[in-house]
Amino acid sequence: MTDLVKEIRKKDKEAIKMLYNHYGKKLYGYAVSKWNLNEDDAWELIYKTLYKILEVIDKYTFETESKFNGFIYQVFINNLRNDYAGKKSRYIDIIKLEEKHDRELFEKEEHTEERVSDNPYMKCLKKSLEQLEDWKRVLLLMKAQNFSYEEISKYVDKPEEQLKVYHLRAKQVLTDKVNKCMNNS
Amino acid sequence: MANKGPINESELDILLQDLHLEENANVPNENMANFVLELDYPVTPDPKKENELLTRLQNKPGGFGSGKFYSYLLVIGVVMIALFYFYSQKGKTTGTHSNITQEATTSSGTELQNNNIINDPGNNNLDNSTNPLLKGVDTFGHPKKVVQVKTDTAIVKIKVQAVQKPVENENSIPFLTEKDRLKYKHIKGQIIVNLIKFNKGLYTKIPAYKTDYAGKAIILDAFTIRNVGITNLEYKTFLADLLAQNRHEDYLKCRVRNENWTKQCYYNLADNYFQDAAYNDFPVVNVSYDAAKLFCKWLEEETRLYMLQNNLKLRPLQVRLPYDEEWVFAAREGYAKIAFEKGYNTIYDEAVGLVNKSFTNRVELVKKRVERVDTLYGLYSTNRYGWSEKEMTDFFEVGLNCYKSGPLDTIYVERMKVLGKIGHVSEMIPQKNSNRLWLSGLSWKNKEEYQKLENEFKTNSSSPFVGFRVVIINPNDPEYKKPFW
């Protein structure tokens, strides 16, 4: 068990402040700059995430700080997906996408989660991504979140220039593959 | 299905964002988490909003700040630990060495959870916690053991996590969770695609060649050899696929004999080497010759199916273990950078004894070239046979530290190339048209060590110092035709 987790488990004023300073600030920055959430939504998301952490932290042990980080990130993503997908500007785009291509499907499936996983476009996307090397897959996923090439370069350990060149080409290829897959389905 | 129109690139980004959310909501992604939490963002939170947030958290109904909840759990925790200590002293447990980490339940219904496996942090995506069949079960024969202690007044169930000190049952079949099934299906796809594409990081093509073997001139047909041994992750994928196909007998035949580590007093490696994802790209060891052959057969069959399903008009590839003459040739000529060091790259041959003259000359040249560009090369050329566990884990740690970031459960070629060589072991190399099996390559440095290793391997049908790599015969490549001389 890490010292940080031990401290946070106390759940007193200092512990809550420590949790926010270690994680809340960063996640707020991530939510605003990478997921384009507006300030109010981002604060609400951080509140829900930290609240959940404090609520369940006693049920888990974390051998390393890295595991605890993974846990916090997963809670954050769960909240982002469940509560905020509908409020983000991208959601409007999703509706447009669904309406444009499959209004019937959209009307039938009301729950965001179900809609996403059943989305035939998503199925085609997964199939197409499976054929890519892992770093290429990661590049496409991270670039879609507004990570810069410089940032992605640190994660996948590839030169920035190579990422730029590959991404420009890969996005077009992937779009074509998804469209081709949709035509064949 | 309704008519679907094409999407454009910005719509693709939306789909990719959704995919990221979906994937990361289901499985903890430590690497991405660490990465996200280390980055600096050009956003300054409003101090007023910060204070509001902290006040809200401190004043929540029930009060996190009150410490009541914590105290309550602490008291129950102390009681449960005392109970467990009492029962274990009475010798009524099953004798497992495992630490209590998972759950303790009394018949009165009091329940404590002290889980070190992150299952459902958000609230909703957990297979194991919701499905009673999966509860307490871990894939690959490492069930979280449930110890039931009956007393006059109560039944105490203590669930202990097997990852610490597994008491493995040779005949136990693990339950493959849906999450794992999907994960390994994805990895299987990666393995096959890399194979079909003959990814140069993992495979080296060797043209047909006239060469000497055991003092005789022979002609080798063209073949493609793996640059590193089959890894733990690839072998896990194989085992998962056997389970997914309900091939339970094959699974039992192929299971990894982690107990071999224990027999040689490597207790931590027994617990971690195959199970811990950090070692995913190290060579799989403790598998039998039959298991290695079955792996080749599986890979060949799955590749053939993939080609059929994807309408790839290619002739099926053949996958098998390398023959001795192929392995010797590849090592001698410096193909695939098969590791070498003084004796260890020496081939022990019944006819000629230790062969280590012209053989090493060629590879020394290769070594010098590689060293110029590869600072880790020194780690590749080390004989670990006979090392203590600490020496070995410290050594592995150097390699692991080079790849702290990046997802673990995936085929990551660059990492496989490095960790596969750092964790190098001897390999099962059959002799063509013979039943003889050689243990070639690293981990032994002289004849005596080789014979000791061979005896251990024969006794246990597997060894912590023996793995395998594969050879592929590709009938689609024009170069791969038999030479005419």
HADDOCK unambig.tbl for C-alpha pairs under 7 A between the chains (distance, minus, plus):
assign (segid A and resid 10 and name CA) (segid B and resid 67 and name CA) 6.60 0.50 0.50
assign (segid A and resid 11 and name CA) (segid B and resid 64 and name CA) 5.30 0.50 0.50
assign (segid A and resid 11 and name CA) (segid B and resid 65 and name CA) 5.26 0.50 0.50
assign (segid A and resid 11 and name CA) (segid B and resid 67 and name CA) 6.40 0.50 0.50
assign (segid A and resid 12 and name CA) (segid B and resid 64 and name CA) 6.53 0.50 0.50
assign (segid A and resid 12 and name CA) (segid B and resid 65 and name CA) 4.02 0.50 0.50
assign (segid A and resid 12 and name CA) (segid B and resid 66 and name CA) 6.82 0.50 0.50
assign (segid A and resid 12 and name CA) (segid B and resid 67 and name CA) 6.82 0.50 0.50
assign (segid A and resid 13 and name CA) (segid B and resid 58 and name CA) 6.49 0.50 0.50
assign (segid A and resid 13 and name CA) (segid B and resid 65 and name CA) 5.93 0.50 0.50
assign (segid A and resid 16 and name CA) (segid B and resid 54 and name CA) 6.99 0.50 0.50
assign (segid A and resid 17 and name CA) (segid B and resid 54 and name CA) 6.81 0.50 0.50
assign (segid A and resid 26 and name CA) (segid B and resid 37 and name CA) 5.88 0.50 0.50
assign (segid A and resid 29 and name CA) (segid B and resid 41 and name CA) 5.30 0.50 0.50
assign (segid A and resid 29 and name CA) (segid B and resid 43 and name CA) 5.42 0.50 0.50
assign (segid A and resid 30 and name CA) (segid B and resid 41 and name CA) 6.71 0.50 0.50
assign (segid A and resid 33 and name CA) (segid B and resid 41 and name CA) 6.95 0.50 0.50
assign (segid A and resid 47 and name CA) (segid B and resid 53 and name CA) 6.45 0.50 0.50
assign (segid A and resid 51 and name CA) (segid B and resid 57 and name CA) 6.62 0.50 0.50
assign (segid A and resid 59 and name CA) (segid B and resid 113 and name CA) 5.04 0.50 0.50
assign (segid A and resid 59 and name CA) (segid B and resid 114 and name CA) 5.09 0.50 0.50
assign (segid A and resid 59 and name CA) (segid B and resid 115 and name CA) 6.01 0.50 0.50
assign (segid A and resid 60 and name CA) (segid B and resid 114 and name CA) 5.07 0.50 0.50
assign (segid A and resid 60 and name CA) (segid B and resid 115 and name CA) 4.31 0.50 0.50
assign (segid A and resid 60 and name CA) (segid B and resid 116 and name CA) 5.43 0.50 0.50
assign (segid A and resid 61 and name CA) (segid B and resid 114 and name CA) 6.05 0.50 0.50
assign (segid A and resid 61 and name CA) (segid B and resid 115 and name CA) 5.51 0.50 0.50
assign (segid A and resid 61 and name CA) (segid B and resid 116 and name CA) 4.44 0.50 0.50
assign (segid A and resid 62 and name CA) (segid B and resid 116 and name CA) 5.64 0.50 0.50
assign (segid A and resid 66 and name CA) (segid B and resid 30 and name CA) 6.04 0.50 0.50
assign (segid A and resid 66 and name CA) (segid B and resid 34 and name CA) 6.65 0.50 0.50
assign (segid A and resid 67 and name CA) (segid B and resid 30 and name CA) 6.12 0.50 0.50
assign (segid A and resid 69 and name CA) (segid B and resid 30 and name CA) 6.40 0.50 0.50
assign (segid A and resid 69 and name CA) (segid B and resid 33 and name CA) 5.71 0.50 0.50
assign (segid A and resid 69 and name CA) (segid B and resid 34 and name CA) 6.31 0.50 0.50
assign (segid A and resid 70 and name CA) (segid B and resid 28 and name CA) 5.17 0.50 0.50
assign (segid A and resid 70 and name CA) (segid B and resid 29 and name CA) 5.35 0.50 0.50
assign (segid A and resid 70 and name CA) (segid B and resid 30 and name CA) 4.13 0.50 0.50
assign (segid A and resid 70 and name CA) (segid B and resid 33 and name CA) 5.18 0.50 0.50
assign (segid A and resid 71 and name CA) (segid B and resid 28 and name CA) 6.00 0.50 0.50
assign (segid A and resid 71 and name CA) (segid B and resid 118 and name CA) 6.71 0.50 0.50
assign (segid A and resid 71 and name CA) (segid B and resid 121 and name CA) 6.27 0.50 0.50
assign (segid A and resid 73 and name CA) (segid B and resid 33 and name CA) 5.45 0.50 0.50
assign (segid A and resid 74 and name CA) (segid B and resid 24 and name CA) 6.20 0.50 0.50
assign (segid A and resid 74 and name CA) (segid B and resid 25 and name CA) 5.46 0.50 0.50
assign (segid A and resid 74 and name CA) (segid B and resid 28 and name CA) 5.53 0.50 0.50
assign (segid A and resid 74 and name CA) (segid B and resid 121 and name CA) 6.56 0.50 0.50
assign (segid A and resid 74 and name CA) (segid B and resid 122 and name CA) 6.60 0.50 0.50
assign (segid A and resid 75 and name CA) (segid B and resid 121 and name CA) 5.46 0.50 0.50
assign (segid A and resid 75 and name CA) (segid B and resid 122 and name CA) 4.29 0.50 0.50
assign (segid A and resid 77 and name CA) (segid B and resid 21 and name CA) 6.17 0.50 0.50
assign (segid A and resid 77 and name CA) (segid B and resid 24 and name CA) 6.56 0.50 0.50
assign (segid A and resid 77 and name CA) (segid B and resid 25 and name CA) 5.48 0.50 0.50
assign (segid A and resid 78 and name CA) (segid B and resid 25 and name CA) 4.99 0.50 0.50
assign (segid A and resid 78 and name CA) (segid B and resid 122 and name CA) 5.43 0.50 0.50
assign (segid A and resid 81 and name CA) (segid B and resid 21 and name CA) 6.12 0.50 0.50
assign (segid A and resid 90 and name CA) (segid B and resid 14 and name CA) 6.80 0.50 0.50
assign (segid A and resid 101 and name CA) (segid B and resid 3 and name CA) 6.89 0.50 0.50
assign (segid A and resid 101 and name CA) (segid B and resid 4 and name CA) 4.85 0.50 0.50
assign (segid A and resid 101 and name CA) (segid B and resid 5 and name CA) 5.42 0.50 0.50
assign (segid A and resid 102 and name CA) (segid B and resid 2 and name CA) 6.09 0.50 0.50
assign (segid A and resid 102 and name CA) (segid B and resid 4 and name CA) 6.42 0.50 0.50
assign (segid A and resid 122 and name CA) (segid B and resid 15 and name CA) 6.44 0.50 0.50
assign (segid A and resid 130 and name CA) (segid B and resid 186 and name CA) 6.84 0.50 0.50
assign (segid A and resid 130 and name CA) (segid B and resid 189 and name CA) 6.72 0.50 0.50
assign (segid A and resid 130 and name CA) (segid B and resid 190 and name CA) 6.81 0.50 0.50
assign (segid A and resid 131 and name CA) (segid B and resid 190 and name CA) 6.89 0.50 0.50
assign (segid A and resid 131 and name CA) (segid B and resid 193 and name CA) 6.55 0.50 0.50
assign (segid A and resid 134 and name CA) (segid B and resid 411 and name CA) 6.79 0.50 0.50
assign (segid A and resid 134 and name CA) (segid B and resid 412 and name CA) 6.42 0.50 0.50
assign (segid A and resid 141 and name CA) (segid B and resid 16 and name CA) 5.51 0.50 0.50
assign (segid A and resid 141 and name CA) (segid B and resid 17 and name CA) 6.70 0.50 0.50
assign (segid A and resid 141 and name CA) (segid B and resid 20 and name CA) 6.48 0.50 0.50
assign (segid A and resid 144 and name CA) (segid B and resid 13 and name CA) 4.88 0.50 0.50
assign (segid A and resid 144 and name CA) (segid B and resid 16 and name CA) 6.17 0.50 0.50
assign (segid A and resid 144 and name CA) (segid B and resid 17 and name CA) 6.02 0.50 0.50
assign (segid A and resid 145 and name CA) (segid B and resid 17 and name CA) 6.35 0.50 0.50
assign (segid A and resid 155 and name CA) (segid B and resid 405 and name CA) 6.75 0.50 0.50
assign (segid A and resid 155 and name CA) (segid B and resid 406 and name CA) 6.52 0.50 0.50
assign (segid A and resid 156 and name CA) (segid B and resid 406 and name CA) 6.60 0.50 0.50
assign (segid A and resid 171 and name CA) (segid B and resid 9 and name CA) 6.80 0.50 0.50
assign (segid A and resid 172 and name CA) (segid B and resid 9 and name CA) 6.91 0.50 0.50
assign (segid A and resid 175 and name CA) (segid B and resid 7 and name CA) 6.95 0.50 0.50
assign (segid A and resid 175 and name CA) (segid B and resid 8 and name CA) 6.63 0.50 0.50
assign (segid A and resid 175 and name CA) (segid B and resid 9 and name CA) 6.21 0.50 0.50
assign (segid A and resid 175 and name CA) (segid B and resid 12 and name CA) 6.49 0.50 0.50
assign (segid A and resid 179 and name CA) (segid B and resid 6 and name CA) 5.26 0.50 0.50
assign (segid A and resid 179 and name CA) (segid B and resid 7 and name CA) 6.59 0.50 0.50
assign (segid A and resid 182 and name CA) (segid B and resid 4 and name CA) 6.80 0.50 0.50
